[in-house]
Protein backbone atom coordinates (compact mmCIF):
# COMPACT_ATOMS: atom_id res chain seq x y z
CA UNK A 1 0.00 0.00 0.00
CA UNK A 2 3.03 2.29 -0.09
CA UNK A 3 3.77 2.78 3.61
CA UNK A 4 7.47 1.97 3.45
CA UNK A 5 8.05 3.81 0.16
CA UNK A 6 6.31 6.90 1.55
CA UNK A 7 8.41 6.73 4.73
CA UNK A 8 11.63 6.51 2.68
CA UNK A 9 10.56 9.44 0.47
CA UNK A 10 9.91 11.63 3.50
CA UNK A 11 13.15 10.62 5.24
CA UNK A 12 15.07 11.42 2.04
CA UNK A 13 13.44 14.86 1.87
CA UNK A 14 14.41 15.65 5.48
CA UNK A 15 17.94 14.40 4.93
CA UNK A 16 18.29 16.42 1.70
CA UNK A 17 17.35 19.50 3.72
CA UNK A 18 20.19 18.78 6.15
CA UNK A 19 18.16 17.28 9.00
CA UNK A 20 19.57 14.39 11.06
CA UNK A 21 16.72 11.96 10.40
CA UNK A 22 15.65 8.75 12.08
CA UNK A 23 13.58 6.33 10.01
CA UNK A 24 11.54 3.48 11.44
CA UNK A 25 10.01 1.03 8.95
CA UNK A 26 7.96 -2.09 9.36
CA UNK A 27 8.49 -4.73 8.33
CA UNK A 28 12.20 -4.80 7.63
CA UNK A 29 13.12 -5.94 4.13
CA UNK A 30 16.40 -7.86 4.45
CA UNK A 31 17.87 -7.39 7.91
CA UNK A 32 16.68 -6.50 11.42
CA UNK A 33 18.86 -3.37 11.38
CA UNK A 34 16.59 -1.84 8.73
CA UNK A 35 13.86 -1.30 11.32
CA UNK A 36 15.62 1.84 12.51
CA UNK A 37 18.18 3.81 10.55
CA UNK A 38 19.62 7.28 10.87
CA UNK A 39 20.24 9.27 7.72
CA UNK A 40 19.43 6.02 5.92
CA UNK A 41 22.47 4.31 7.47
CA UNK A 42 22.05 1.01 9.29
CA UNK A 43 23.02 1.03 12.96
CA UNK A 44 26.31 -0.68 13.77
CA UNK A 45 25.97 -4.25 15.09
CA UNK A 46 27.52 -3.19 18.41
CA UNK A 47 24.81 -0.54 18.83
CA UNK A 48 22.08 -3.11 18.19
CA UNK A 49 23.62 -5.47 20.75
CA UNK A 50 23.77 -2.64 23.31
CA UNK A 51 20.13 -1.79 22.64
CA UNK A 52 19.05 -5.43 23.02
CA UNK A 53 20.98 -5.77 26.28
CA UNK A 54 19.46 -2.59 27.66
CA UNK A 55 15.96 -3.64 26.60
CA UNK A 56 16.49 -7.12 28.06
CA UNK A 57 17.28 -5.73 31.50
CA UNK A 58 14.09 -3.65 31.39
CA UNK A 59 12.05 -6.65 30.28
CA UNK A 60 13.55 -8.75 33.08
CA UNK A 61 12.50 -6.08 35.60
CA UNK A 62 9.00 -6.01 34.13
CA UNK A 63 8.64 -9.78 34.52
CA UNK A 64 9.86 -9.63 38.10
CA UNK A 65 7.17 -7.05 38.88
CA UNK A 66 4.56 -9.05 36.92
CA UNK A 67 2.52 -5.89 36.33
CA UNK A 68 2.35 -5.51 32.58
CA UNK A 69 2.68 -9.01 31.15
CA UNK A 70 4.53 -9.99 28.00
CA UNK A 71 5.99 -7.21 25.88
CA UNK A 72 5.14 -7.64 22.20
CA UNK A 73 7.74 -7.90 19.45
CA UNK A 74 6.60 -4.58 17.98
CA UNK A 75 6.87 -2.85 21.38
CA UNK A 76 10.35 -4.30 21.85
CA UNK A 77 11.62 -3.15 18.45
CA UNK A 78 9.99 0.26 18.79
CA UNK A 79 11.53 0.81 22.24
CA UNK A 80 14.94 -0.01 20.78
CA UNK A 81 14.37 2.43 17.92
CA UNK A 82 13.27 5.27 20.21
CA UNK A 83 16.28 4.69 22.45
CA UNK A 84 18.61 4.72 19.44
CA UNK A 85 17.08 7.91 18.01
CA UNK A 86 17.29 9.65 21.40
CA UNK A 87 20.95 8.64 21.85
CA UNK A 88 21.82 9.99 18.43
CA UNK A 89 19.78 13.18 18.92
CA UNK A 90 17.98 13.11 15.59
CA UNK A 91 16.10 16.19 14.42
CA UNK A 92 13.12 14.28 13.03
CA UNK A 93 11.79 10.73 13.13
CA UNK A 94 9.77 9.30 10.28
CA UNK A 95 7.75 6.57 11.93
CA UNK A 96 5.94 3.91 9.93
CA UNK A 97 3.26 2.02 11.82
CA UNK A 98 3.48 -1.75 12.02
CA UNK A 99 -0.01 -2.60 10.77
CA UNK A 100 -1.31 0.85 11.41
CA UNK A 101 -4.31 1.62 13.45
CA UNK A 102 -5.87 2.05 16.80
CA UNK A 103 -3.88 -0.62 18.63
CA UNK A 104 -0.55 -0.27 16.86
CA UNK A 105 2.51 0.02 19.13
CA UNK A 106 3.40 3.32 17.41
CA UNK A 107 0.32 4.88 19.02
CA UNK A 108 2.51 5.55 22.03
CA UNK A 109 3.30 8.82 20.20
CA UNK A 110 0.92 11.42 21.59
CA UNK A 111 1.78 14.23 19.22
CA UNK A 112 3.05 14.18 15.65
CA UNK A 113 3.72 16.85 13.04
CA UNK A 114 1.58 15.06 10.46
CA UNK A 115 -0.19 11.72 9.99
CA UNK A 116 -0.11 10.04 6.60
CA UNK A 117 -2.44 7.21 5.66
CA UNK A 118 -1.58 5.52 2.38
CA UNK A 119 -4.12 3.65 0.28
CA UNK A 120 -6.37 1.24 2.14
CA UNK A 121 -6.21 -2.33 0.89
CA UNK A 122 -7.45 -5.70 2.03
CA UNK A 123 -4.29 -6.38 4.05
CA UNK A 124 -4.10 -8.05 7.47
CA UNK A 125 -7.83 -8.82 7.39
CA UNK A 126 -7.51 -11.30 10.26
CA UNK A 127 -6.45 -8.40 12.51
CA UNK A 128 -7.81 -5.16 11.06
CA UNK A 129 -11.17 -6.25 9.64
CA UNK A 130 -12.62 -7.96 6.60
CA UNK A 131 -13.85 -4.92 4.65
CA UNK A 132 -12.12 -1.77 3.44
CA UNK A 133 -14.35 0.27 5.77
CA UNK A 134 -13.38 -1.84 8.82
CA UNK A 135 -9.70 -1.60 7.93
CA UNK A 136 -9.94 2.15 7.33
CA UNK A 137 -11.76 2.61 10.62
CA UNK A 138 -8.88 0.91 12.41
CA UNK A 139 -6.13 2.69 10.43
CA UNK A 140 -7.55 6.15 11.17
CA UNK A 141 -6.85 5.35 14.83
CA UNK A 142 -3.33 6.78 14.33
CA UNK A 143 -4.78 10.29 13.99
CA UNK A 144 -4.21 12.69 16.88
CA UNK A 145 -6.24 15.80 17.72
CA UNK A 146 -4.90 18.91 16.03
CA UNK A 147 -2.59 16.93 13.76
CA UNK A 148 -2.99 17.28 9.98
CA UNK A 149 -3.82 14.14 8.03
CA UNK A 150 -2.61 13.44 4.50
CA UNK A 151 -3.89 10.50 2.51
CA UNK A 152 -3.57 9.05 -0.97
CA UNK A 153 -6.93 7.32 -0.58
CA UNK A 154 -9.47 8.08 -3.31
CA UNK A 155 -12.46 5.96 -2.26
CA UNK A 156 -15.20 8.50 -1.36
CA UNK A 157 -16.62 6.34 1.45
CA UNK A 158 -13.20 5.88 3.04
CA UNK A 159 -12.41 9.59 2.68
CA UNK A 160 -15.68 10.45 4.44
CA UNK A 161 -14.80 8.07 7.25
CA UNK A 162 -11.39 9.78 7.59
CA UNK A 163 -13.04 13.22 7.67
CA UNK A 164 -15.50 12.11 10.34
CA UNK A 165 -12.85 10.48 12.51
CA UNK A 166 -10.31 13.28 12.07
C-alpha positions as CSV (number, residue, x, y, z in Angstrom):
1,X,0.0,0.0,0.0
2,X,3.0,2.3,-0.1
3,X,3.8,2.8,3.6
4,X,7.5,2.0,3.4
5,X,8.1,3.8,0.2
6,X,6.3,6.9,1.6
7,X,8.4,6.7,4.7
8,X,11.6,6.5,2.7
9,X,10.6,9.4,0.5
10,X,9.9,11.6,3.5
11,X,13.1,10.6,5.2
12,X,15.1,11.4,2.0
13,X,13.4,14.9,1.9
14,X,14.4,15.6,5.5
15,X,17.9,14.4,4.9
16,X,18.3,16.4,1.7
17,X,17.3,19.5,3.7
18,X,20.2,18.8,6.1
19,X,18.2,17.3,9.0
20,X,19.6,14.4,11.1
21,X,16.7,12.0,10.4
22,X,15.6,8.8,12.1
23,X,13.6,6.3,10.0
24,X,11.5,3.5,11.4
25,X,10.0,1.0,9.0
26,X,8.0,-2.1,9.4
27,X,8.5,-4.7,8.3
28,X,12.2,-4.8,7.6
29,X,13.1,-5.9,4.1
30,X,16.4,-7.9,4.4
31,X,17.9,-7.4,7.9
32,X,16.7,-6.5,11.4
33,X,18.9,-3.4,11.4
34,X,16.6,-1.8,8.7
35,X,13.9,-1.3,11.3
36,X,15.6,1.8,12.5
37,X,18.2,3.8,10.6
38,X,19.6,7.3,10.9
39,X,20.2,9.3,7.7
40,X,19.4,6.0,5.9
41,X,22.5,4.3,7.5
42,X,22.1,1.0,9.3
43,X,23.0,1.0,13.0
44,X,26.3,-0.7,13.8
45,X,26.0,-4.2,15.1
46,X,27.5,-3.2,18.4
47,X,24.8,-0.5,18.8
48,X,22.1,-3.1,18.2
49,X,23.6,-5.5,20.7
50,X,23.8,-2.6,23.3
51,X,20.1,-1.8,22.6
52,X,19.0,-5.4,23.0
53,X,21.0,-5.8,26.3
54,X,19.5,-2.6,27.7
55,X,16.0,-3.6,26.6
56,X,16.5,-7.1,28.1
57,X,17.3,-5.7,31.5
58,X,14.1,-3.7,31.4
59,X,12.1,-6.6,30.3
60,X,13.6,-8.8,33.1
61,X,12.5,-6.1,35.6
62,X,9.0,-6.0,34.1
63,X,8.6,-9.8,34.5
64,X,9.9,-9.6,38.1
65,X,7.2,-7.1,38.9
66,X,4.6,-9.0,36.9
67,X,2.5,-5.9,36.3
68,X,2.4,-5.5,32.6
69,X,2.7,-9.0,31.2
70,X,4.5,-10.0,28.0
71,X,6.0,-7.2,25.9
72,X,5.1,-7.6,22.2
73,X,7.7,-7.9,19.5
74,X,6.6,-4.6,18.0
75,X,6.9,-2.8,21.4
76,X,10.3,-4.3,21.8
77,X,11.6,-3.2,18.4
78,X,10.0,0.3,18.8
79,X,11.5,0.8,22.2
80,X,14.9,0.0,20.8
81,X,14.4,2.4,17.9
82,X,13.3,5.3,20.2
83,X,16.3,4.7,22.4
84,X,18.6,4.7,19.4
85,X,17.1,7.9,18.0
86,X,17.3,9.6,21.4
87,X,20.9,8.6,21.8
88,X,21.8,10.0,18.4
89,X,19.8,13.2,18.9
90,X,18.0,13.1,15.6
91,X,16.1,16.2,14.4
92,X,13.1,14.3,13.0
93,X,11.8,10.7,13.1
94,X,9.8,9.3,10.3
95,X,7.7,6.6,11.9
96,X,5.9,3.9,9.9
97,X,3.3,2.0,11.8
98,X,3.5,-1.8,12.0
99,X,0.0,-2.6,10.8
100,X,-1.3,0.9,11.4
101,X,-4.3,1.6,13.4
102,X,-5.9,2.0,16.8
103,X,-3.9,-0.6,18.6
104,X,-0.5,-0.3,16.9
105,X,2.5,0.0,19.1
106,X,3.4,3.3,17.4
107,X,0.3,4.9,19.0
108,X,2.5,5.6,22.0
109,X,3.3,8.8,20.2
110,X,0.9,11.4,21.6
111,X,1.8,14.2,19.2
112,X,3.0,14.2,15.6
113,X,3.7,16.8,13.0
114,X,1.6,15.1,10.5
115,X,-0.2,11.7,10.0
116,X,-0.1,10.0,6.6
117,X,-2.4,7.2,5.7
118,X,-1.6,5.5,2.4
119,X,-4.1,3.6,0.3
120,X,-6.4,1.2,2.1
121,X,-6.2,-2.3,0.9
122,X,-7.4,-5.7,2.0
123,X,-4.3,-6.4,4.0
124,X,-4.1,-8.1,7.5
125,X,-7.8,-8.8,7.4
126,X,-7.5,-11.3,10.3
127,X,-6.4,-8.4,12.5
128,X,-7.8,-5.2,11.1
129,X,-11.2,-6.2,9.6
130,X,-12.6,-8.0,6.6
131,X,-13.8,-4.9,4.6
132,X,-12.1,-1.8,3.4
133,X,-14.4,0.3,5.8
134,X,-13.4,-1.8,8.8
135,X,-9.7,-1.6,7.9
136,X,-9.9,2.2,7.3
137,X,-11.8,2.6,10.6
138,X,-8.9,0.9,12.4
139,X,-6.1,2.7,10.4
140,X,-7.6,6.2,11.2
141,X,-6.8,5.4,14.8
142,X,-3.3,6.8,14.3
143,X,-4.8,10.3,14.0
144,X,-4.2,12.7,16.9
145,X,-6.2,15.8,17.7
146,X,-4.9,18.9,16.0
147,X,-2.6,16.9,13.8
148,X,-3.0,17.3,10.0
149,X,-3.8,14.1,8.0
150,X,-2.6,13.4,4.5
151,X,-3.9,10.5,2.5
152,X,-3.6,9.1,-1.0
153,X,-6.9,7.3,-0.6
154,X,-9.5,8.1,-3.3
155,X,-12.5,6.0,-2.3
156,X,-15.2,8.5,-1.4
157,X,-16.6,6.3,1.5
158,X,-13.2,5.9,3.0
159,X,-12.4,9.6,2.7
160,X,-15.7,10.5,4.4
161,X,-14.8,8.1,7.3
162,X,-11.4,9.8,7.6
163,X,-13.0,13.2,7.7
164,X,-15.5,12.1,10.3
165,X,-12.8,10.5,12.5
166,X,-10.3,13.3,12.1
